Every structure is written in structure tokens, then in C-alpha cells.
Amino acid sequence: MKTLIKNGKVIDTESCSIREADILVEEARIASIRKNIKEEGCEVFDAKGLIVCPGFIDLHVHLREPGFEAQETIETGTKAALKGGFTTVVCMPNTNPPVDNEGIVSLIKLRAEKDGYVEVLPTACITKGRLGEELAEISKLVAAGACAISDDGSTVMNSLVMRRALEYIKMFNIPLIDHCEDHHLSDSGLVNEGYCSTSLGLKGIPSASEEIIVLRDILLCEYVNSRVHIAHVSTKGSVSLIREAKKRGVRVTAETAPHYFSLTDKSLVGYDTNFKVNPPLRSSEDMIAIQEGLRDGTLDAIATDHAPHTSDDKDKEFQDAPFGMIGLETSFAVGITELYRKDVLSLPELVQKYTVGPACVLGLDKGILKEGHEANITIVDTEKSFMVREDFFAGKSRNSPYLGRTLQGTVEAVFVNGNLRYNKGSFRK
């Protein structure tokens, strides 16, 4: 059956523009994009008044499987991703056991093919056990299907090990995704170091703990002529370092997350553990710098860092609760509310951060709507508002900092490889 998406406003992420057009989908690919395509023999989806985008890509998701299925599974996490408009997600390797051998990469791929609602690209570990001491067998991990390597949640503190990893990945054309945190400086901190940490009586994490490792990675990357991707950038200093490195031609890319361009450490006044995340929510000055980094292209992508936890885990004293917040279902709405509606980014620029930006980081031929390309398509209503309630979420966990908040911008429908998988609250596999 052919599918015709009619009357929508189509985002062209290559030219950063919007045009009115119909999209004909045939055999999982885009057959035609133009006005007034005939409906004969087609199943018609009327997108009148809606925005038609390439399927979103999330560079940074914790699906928790294997090992932490009480928090999330590949099935529930990809269902949450679908509701958020994502058609591809990159899952992090800090599972139990960690993804440091080809067997676990293959397991994730098999589970995703069987249970997943969207495409899942596994990330494998940089080092064995994520211990930062000995390189994992990267060639075998890539052969098994790893799209990148990362010790996410942990930093490779040994600079020689990091250098060897950056040299090694040059053979495979994959990014190294680094969680940048000097653990000695963080020193078991809980929130951003500053006025709020002092007033709340909580141990602080200095911005320098992130920036020192960002600078270390940039210098190593430049020295060995490799590439590095900086995860969840949260500070003004990190944005500045990445900006200057790009000007010098260093092959560095970077992402931030919605909570870093929409929230600050002032949100922690009530000791709500849903706002406890690592890197921590920073100052207003940092938030503004993150927005500017998105505006000027220093930050290539918006990723959720979707980190689900059970209610029991989060319902503890602040110092005992785990770091992390969910974000898949609300990410684009936060972007519409805080970036598009406040004139930080135009709508095509915002969509680029969810599509062609992450695709370029991974070297994927995705993130664009073009004849012959995969029909991964997300359809959104940028005018519709909704309140974030616990029953809104499709995943297992509810640890969202946006609970009770009204956001603008809803995902109305999602096509994955030409199949309508999500339509106004209904899911299909």
C-alpha cells in the first residue's frame, strides 16, 4: 500500500526552510515530494495545519536493558521514543553487564528487532567494564554493530588510555562519545557549585570538573587528528572551549539536553529529586550560553540523556537518590516552548538539532526528507499545548522535571520505515 501525506508544511533540513508539499511513501521509502500528488491507490494521511519533519534522532538514551529492566526496557524505552517523535535512538552502554563485548551488542540488536518500536543503535564501551583502565575490543564491538564507543556515566580519567582510544577509532569512522567530568573535582557532589548549593546545604560540583575534561579531550583529539563527541554539555566554559576548537578545525562535535537550555539550579529549591541530574543543572548564565551555542552551531544536536529510575529509587533523601531524569516524550515540546517560541531558533533550525545534526555526528544518511530516502517521518503540531502529567508518559518511569508544567508542541504521528507506528496516542508495531 502506498501512503500519501497531504497538505503538510514540510521541513527541509538541508536548506533550513519550510515548504508546502505532499509526500508519497512507497516500499518504506520516499517516492516523491511535491505539491498536488494524486490520491489514487494511496492510504491518505491529512497533515493539514501540521509540520512534517524527518524522524528525530536521539544520540543519548538509557534503555537500561540488560540489567535494569525495572527502570526501563528496550520495548518501553522505544515506545517512549516513538511518542516523542524519535525514529532512531542511540542507547548507552552503562548497563549490567556493560556493553563491552560483542555478545551484548548482538543481544541489544536482537531485542530491538523483536521488541522495539524504533531503530536502536547500540553504543559500546571504550574500556572493559567501563573502568577506564584497558581498552575494550573495539574492532569486535564495531563488527557486531556498535555505532559509537562511550563509557557514559564515567570518564576515562587516564589520558593515555583516552589517546589510544581516539587513535583506534580512526580505523572505523565512528565517534567517541565522552562524559566529561573530572571525578576528583566532582568529589561526590550533588548539584552545581554556587549560590544555590550553598543556600541549600548541598555539596557542589564545580563547572571546572566538566570543562577540564572537555579541554583535555579537545587537545588529545587535535594532537592525534581524531574526532570526539562531547555529551550533555552544561556549562558556559564548555561551550566556549568547543566553539574555539571548531574555529581551529578540530573535529569535535557536541550535544546538549533540554534541561540545560530550559532549567537552572534554582529549580532545586524544593529538593525535588527529579531535578537531580549529572551534569547538574547549572546557573542562568550557563543556560543562556547553552542557548547561544545552539544558535551559532557550536552545539550540533539536542539529545535527551533519557535516564529512567523507579519511583522508589527517586523517593529518597536528596543525597541518596540517583542522578537522572527522563526526557524522550517531552524533548521536542521543550524545544518548541523554550527555543522556538522564545526566538532562540527558527523552527527549521530547531528541527535540524533533532535530525540532520545528530545524523552527521554518527555519519548516518538520515535526518532529511528526500526522494529515495527512508520514510522516517515525524508530524507535529507546534500550536497545541498540553500539561505534563504522570499518565502522559509511555515509558516505565515518571522521573520528569516537567511534571505539572504546560508545554507547547505535540507529536501527532510518526512513520518508521514507511509504517504508521504512532497516531494521536495510538501505537502500532
C-alpha positions as CSV (number, residue, x, y, z in Angstrom):
1,M,0.0,0.0,0.0
2,K,1.2,3.5,-0.9
3,T,0.9,6.2,1.7
4,L,0.3,9.8,0.9
5,I,0.9,12.5,3.5
6,K,-1.0,15.5,2.2
7,N,-1.3,19.2,2.9
8,G,1.6,19.4,5.4
9,K,4.3,22.0,5.8
10,V,7.5,20.1,5.1
11,I,10.8,21.0,6.9
12,D,13.8,20.9,4.5
13,T,16.7,20.3,6.9
14,E,19.3,20.7,4.1
15,S,18.2,24.3,3.1
16,C,16.7,25.1,6.6
17,S,13.4,26.1,5.1
18,I,9.7,25.2,5.1
19,R,7.6,24.4,2.0
20,E,4.1,23.2,1.4
21,A,4.2,19.7,-0.2
22,D,2.8,16.2,-0.3
23,I,4.9,13.2,0.4
24,L,4.3,9.9,-1.3
25,V,5.7,6.9,0.6
26,E,6.2,3.6,-1.2
27,E,8.0,0.4,-0.1
28,A,9.4,2.1,3.1
29,R,11.0,5.0,1.1
30,I,10.0,8.4,0.0
31,A,8.9,8.1,-3.6
32,S,8.0,11.8,-4.3
33,I,7.8,15.2,-2.6
34,R,5.8,17.8,-4.4
35,K,2.5,19.6,-4.5
36,N,-0.8,18.0,-5.6
37,I,0.2,14.3,-5.8
38,K,-2.8,12.3,-6.8
39,E,-4.5,10.2,-4.1
40,E,-5.5,7.2,-6.3
41,G,-4.3,3.8,-4.8
42,C,-3.0,5.5,-1.6
43,E,-3.8,5.5,2.0
44,V,-4.0,9.2,2.8
45,F,-2.8,10.9,6.0
46,D,-4.1,14.5,6.1
47,A,-1.4,16.7,7.7
48,K,-3.3,20.0,7.1
49,G,-2.1,22.6,9.6
50,L,0.8,20.3,10.8
51,I,4.5,20.3,10.4
52,V,6.1,17.4,8.6
53,C,9.7,16.7,9.7
54,P,12.3,14.0,9.2
55,G,12.2,11.4,12.0
56,F,14.0,12.6,15.1
57,I,17.3,11.0,16.2
58,D,18.4,10.9,19.8
59,L,22.1,10.5,20.4
60,H,21.9,9.7,24.1
61,V,19.3,7.3,25.6
62,H,19.5,4.9,28.5
63,L,17.3,2.0,27.7
64,R,18.6,0.1,30.8
65,E,18.4,-3.3,29.3
66,P,20.1,-5.6,30.1
67,G,20.3,-5.4,33.9
68,F,17.9,-2.6,35.0
69,E,14.6,-3.6,33.5
70,A,12.7,-2.3,36.5
71,Q,13.6,1.2,35.3
72,E,13.1,0.7,31.5
73,T,13.4,-1.9,28.8
74,I,14.1,-1.7,25.1
75,E,10.4,-2.2,24.4
76,T,9.2,0.6,26.8
77,G,12.0,2.9,26.1
78,T,11.5,2.8,22.3
79,K,7.7,3.2,22.9
80,A,8.5,6.4,24.8
81,A,10.9,7.5,22.0
82,L,8.1,6.9,19.4
83,K,5.7,9.1,21.4
84,G,8.4,11.8,21.4
85,G,8.8,11.7,17.7
86,F,12.0,9.8,17.5
87,T,12.6,7.1,14.9
88,T,16.2,6.3,15.8
89,V,17.8,6.2,19.3
90,V,21.4,5.6,20.4
91,C,21.5,3.6,23.6
92,M,24.3,4.0,26.1
93,P,26.4,1.1,27.4
94,N,26.2,1.6,31.2
95,T,24.0,-1.5,31.6
96,N,24.6,-4.6,33.7
97,P,26.7,-6.1,32.4
98,P,28.2,-3.2,30.5
99,V,28.3,-3.4,26.7
100,D,32.0,-4.3,26.5
101,N,31.7,-7.4,24.3
102,E,30.1,-8.3,21.0
103,G,27.7,-10.7,22.6
104,I,25.9,-7.9,24.5
105,V,25.8,-5.7,21.3
106,S,24.2,-8.6,19.4
107,L,21.7,-9.1,22.3
108,I,20.6,-5.5,22.2
109,K,20.2,-5.6,18.4
110,L,18.1,-8.8,18.6
111,R,15.9,-7.5,21.4
112,A,15.4,-4.2,19.5
113,E,14.4,-6.1,16.3
114,K,11.9,-8.2,18.3
115,D,10.5,-5.7,20.8
116,G,11.5,-2.2,19.6
117,Y,9.1,0.4,18.2
118,V,12.0,2.4,16.6
119,E,15.5,1.7,15.3
120,V,18.0,1.2,18.1
121,L,21.8,1.8,17.6
122,P,23.9,0.4,20.4
123,T,26.9,2.2,21.8
124,A,29.7,0.0,23.2
125,C,32.2,0.7,25.9
126,I,35.6,2.4,25.4
127,T,37.1,0.4,28.2
128,K,36.5,-3.0,29.7
129,G,33.9,-2.9,32.4
130,R,33.8,1.0,31.9
131,L,36.7,1.0,34.4
132,G,38.8,3.4,32.4
133,E,41.9,1.1,32.5
134,E,42.0,-1.2,29.5
135,L,40.6,-0.6,26.0
136,A,37.7,-2.9,25.1
137,E,38.0,-4.9,21.9
138,I,36.7,-2.1,19.8
139,S,37.1,-3.8,16.4
140,K,34.9,-6.7,17.5
141,L,32.3,-4.3,19.0
142,V,32.1,-2.3,15.8
143,A,31.8,-5.5,13.7
144,A,28.9,-6.6,16.0
145,G,27.0,-3.4,15.3
146,A,28.2,-0.7,17.7
147,C,27.7,2.8,16.2
148,A,30.0,4.6,18.7
149,I,32.0,4.0,21.8
150,S,31.5,5.6,25.2
151,D,32.0,4.9,28.9
152,D,29.0,7.2,29.5
153,G,28.4,7.9,33.2
154,S,32.1,7.5,33.7
155,T,35.1,9.5,32.3
156,V,38.2,7.8,31.1
157,M,40.4,9.7,33.5
158,N,43.7,8.1,32.2
159,S,44.7,10.4,29.3
160,L,46.9,7.8,27.8
161,V,44.0,5.4,27.5
162,M,41.9,8.1,26.0
163,R,44.6,8.9,23.5
164,R,44.8,5.3,22.4
165,A,41.0,5.1,22.1
166,L,41.0,8.3,19.9
167,E,43.7,6.8,17.7
168,Y,42.0,3.5,17.4
169,I,38.6,4.8,16.3
170,K,40.2,6.4,13.2
171,M,40.1,3.0,11.6
172,F,36.3,2.7,11.9
173,N,34.8,6.1,11.2
174,I,32.8,6.1,14.4
175,P,32.6,8.8,17.1
176,L,33.9,8.5,20.6
177,I,31.2,10.0,22.9
178,D,32.6,11.2,26.2
179,H,31.0,12.0,29.5
180,C,33.3,14.9,30.6
181,E,33.7,15.0,34.4
182,D,36.8,15.1,36.5
183,H,35.7,12.8,39.2
184,H,38.3,14.1,41.6
185,L,36.9,17.6,41.3
186,S,33.3,16.5,41.5
187,D,34.2,14.6,44.6
188,S,30.7,13.1,45.2
189,G,29.0,16.4,44.7
190,L,25.2,16.6,44.2
191,V,24.3,19.9,42.5
192,N,26.0,22.8,40.7
193,E,28.6,24.5,42.9
194,G,27.4,28.1,43.5
195,Y,25.0,30.2,45.4
196,C,22.2,27.6,45.3
197,S,24.4,24.7,46.6
198,T,25.5,26.9,49.5
199,S,21.9,28.1,50.3
200,L,20.6,24.5,50.1
201,G,23.4,23.0,52.1
202,L,24.2,20.5,49.3
203,K,27.7,19.6,48.2
204,G,28.5,21.3,44.9
205,I,30.0,20.1,41.6
206,P,32.1,22.8,40.0
207,S,31.7,23.7,36.3
208,A,35.5,23.2,36.0
209,S,35.1,19.5,36.5
210,E,33.3,19.3,33.1
211,E,35.5,21.9,31.4
212,I,38.8,20.4,32.3
213,I,37.9,17.1,30.6
214,V,36.4,18.9,27.6
215,L,39.7,20.7,27.1
216,R,41.6,17.5,27.6
217,D,39.6,15.7,25.0
218,I,39.9,18.6,22.5
219,L,43.7,18.8,22.9
220,L,44.1,15.0,22.5
221,C,41.7,14.9,19.6
222,E,43.7,17.7,17.9
223,Y,47.0,16.1,18.7
224,V,46.2,12.7,17.1
225,N,43.9,14.1,14.4
226,S,40.9,12.1,15.5
227,R,37.3,13.0,16.3
228,V,35.4,13.3,19.6
229,H,31.8,14.0,20.6
230,I,31.1,15.8,23.8
231,A,28.0,14.5,25.6
232,H,25.4,16.6,27.6
233,V,27.3,20.0,27.6
234,S,26.1,22.0,30.5
235,T,28.4,25.0,31.1
236,K,29.3,28.3,29.5
237,G,33.0,27.4,29.7
238,S,32.5,24.2,27.8
239,V,30.6,26.0,25.0
240,S,33.4,28.5,24.7
241,L,36.1,25.7,24.5
242,I,34.2,23.8,21.8
243,R,33.5,27.0,19.8
244,E,37.2,27.9,19.7
245,A,38.2,24.3,18.9
246,K,35.8,24.3,15.9
247,K,37.3,27.5,14.7
248,R,40.7,25.8,14.7
249,G,39.4,22.9,12.7
250,V,39.3,20.4,15.5
251,R,36.9,17.5,14.7
252,V,34.8,18.0,17.8
253,T,31.0,17.8,17.9
254,A,28.8,18.3,20.9
255,E,25.2,17.8,22.2
256,T,23.2,19.4,25.0
257,A,20.0,18.3,26.6
258,P,16.6,20.1,27.0
259,H,17.1,20.6,30.7
260,Y,20.3,22.5,30.2
261,F,18.6,25.1,28.0
262,S,15.4,25.3,29.9
263,L,16.2,24.8,33.7
264,T,18.7,26.2,36.2
265,D,19.8,25.1,39.7
266,K,17.2,27.5,41.1
267,S,14.7,24.6,40.4
268,L,16.3,22.7,43.2
269,V,14.8,24.9,46.0
270,G,12.3,22.3,46.9
271,Y,14.8,19.4,47.0
272,D,12.8,17.6,44.3
273,T,15.0,14.7,43.2
274,N,13.5,14.8,39.7
275,F,15.8,17.7,39.2
276,K,18.9,15.8,40.3
277,V,21.0,15.0,37.2
278,N,24.6,14.7,36.2
279,P,26.0,17.0,34.9
280,P,23.9,19.1,37.3
281,L,21.5,21.9,36.3
282,R,23.7,25.0,36.2
283,S,23.3,28.8,36.5
284,S,21.2,31.1,34.4
285,E,24.4,32.4,32.8
286,D,25.2,28.8,31.8
287,M,21.7,28.2,30.4
288,I,21.9,31.4,28.2
289,A,25.3,30.2,26.9
290,I,23.9,26.8,26.0
291,Q,21.1,28.6,24.1
292,E,23.7,30.7,22.2
293,G,25.7,27.6,21.5
294,L,22.7,26.0,19.8
295,R,22.0,29.2,17.9
296,D,25.5,29.7,16.5
297,G,26.1,26.0,15.7
298,T,28.7,25.3,18.4
299,L,26.3,22.6,19.7
300,D,25.4,20.2,16.9
301,A,22.5,18.3,18.4
302,I,19.9,18.1,21.2
303,A,19.9,14.7,22.9
304,T,17.7,13.7,25.8
305,D,20.0,11.8,28.1
306,H,16.8,9.9,28.9
307,A,17.7,8.3,32.3
308,P,14.7,6.5,33.8
309,H,14.5,5.5,37.5
310,T,11.8,3.9,39.6
311,S,9.7,5.9,41.9
312,D,11.1,4.1,44.9
313,D,14.7,5.0,43.8
314,K,13.8,8.7,43.4
315,D,11.7,8.9,46.5
316,K,14.6,9.2,48.8
317,E,16.6,11.9,50.6
318,F,18.3,14.1,48.0
319,Q,21.8,12.8,48.7
320,D,20.7,9.2,48.4
321,A,18.6,9.5,45.2
322,P,20.2,8.6,41.9
323,F,21.1,11.1,39.2
324,G,18.9,11.2,36.1
325,M,15.7,12.4,34.5
326,I,13.5,11.1,31.6
327,G,13.2,13.2,28.5
328,L,12.1,11.3,25.4
329,E,8.4,12.2,25.5
330,T,8.9,15.9,26.3
331,S,12.1,16.8,24.5
332,F,10.7,18.4,21.3
333,A,8.0,20.2,23.2
334,V,10.6,21.7,25.5
335,G,12.5,22.8,22.4
336,I,9.3,24.4,20.9
337,T,8.5,26.1,24.2
338,E,11.9,27.4,25.2
339,L,13.8,27.8,21.9
340,Y,11.3,28.3,19.0
341,R,8.7,30.3,20.9
342,K,11.3,32.5,22.5
343,D,13.0,33.2,19.2
344,V,16.3,31.4,20.1
345,L,16.0,29.2,17.0
346,S,13.7,29.2,14.0
347,L,11.6,26.1,13.5
348,P,13.8,24.6,10.8
349,E,16.9,25.3,12.9
350,L,15.3,23.5,15.9
351,V,14.3,20.5,13.8
352,Q,17.9,20.4,12.5
353,K,19.1,19.8,16.0
354,Y,16.9,16.7,16.3
355,T,17.6,15.3,12.8
356,V,20.5,16.2,10.4
357,G,22.7,17.4,13.3
358,P,22.8,14.0,15.1
359,A,22.8,12.2,11.8
360,C,26.0,14.0,10.9
361,V,27.6,13.2,14.2
362,L,27.0,9.5,13.6
363,G,27.8,9.6,9.9
364,L,24.3,8.4,9.0
365,D,22.4,9.1,5.8
366,K,19.4,10.2,7.8
367,G,17.7,13.3,9.1
368,I,16.4,14.6,5.7
369,L,13.2,14.2,3.7
370,K,14.3,13.4,0.2
371,E,13.2,11.2,-2.6
372,G,14.8,7.7,-2.3
373,H,15.5,8.1,1.4
374,E,14.0,6.1,4.2
375,A,10.5,7.2,5.1
376,N,11.2,8.1,8.7
377,I,8.8,10.9,9.2
378,T,7.5,12.8,12.3
379,I,4.4,15.0,12.1
380,V,4.0,17.7,14.8
381,D,1.5,20.4,15.8
382,T,3.6,23.4,17.0
383,E,0.5,25.3,18.2
384,K,-1.1,22.7,20.6
385,S,-0.3,22.9,24.3
386,F,-0.5,20.2,26.9
387,M,0.2,19.7,30.6
388,V,2.7,17.1,31.6
389,R,1.1,14.6,33.9
390,E,2.2,11.2,35.1
391,D,-0.3,9.4,32.7
392,F,1.3,11.2,29.7
393,F,4.4,9.0,29.6
394,A,4.7,5.8,27.6
395,G,7.9,4.5,29.2
396,K,8.1,2.8,32.6
397,S,9.4,5.7,34.7
398,R,8.0,9.1,35.7
399,N,11.1,11.0,36.9
400,S,10.5,14.1,34.8
401,P,11.4,17.6,35.9
402,Y,8.5,18.9,33.7
403,L,5.6,17.3,35.7
404,G,2.8,19.8,36.2
405,R,4.2,22.1,33.6
406,T,2.4,23.2,30.4
407,L,4.4,22.8,27.2
408,Q,3.7,23.7,23.6
409,G,4.1,21.4,20.6
410,T,2.8,17.9,20.3
411,V,3.8,14.9,18.2
412,E,0.8,13.8,16.2
413,A,2.1,11.0,14.1
414,V,5.3,9.0,13.4
415,F,6.2,6.9,10.4
416,V,9.0,4.4,10.8
417,N,10.3,3.0,7.5
418,G,7.0,4.0,5.9
419,N,4.8,2.4,8.5
420,L,2.5,4.5,10.6
421,R,3.7,3.5,14.1
422,Y,2.1,6.3,16.2
423,N,-1.0,8.2,15.5
424,K,-2.5,10.6,18.1
425,G,-1.9,8.4,21.1
426,S,-2.2,5.0,19.4
427,F,0.8,2.8,18.9
428,R,1.5,0.1,16.3
429,K,4.4,-2.3,16.0
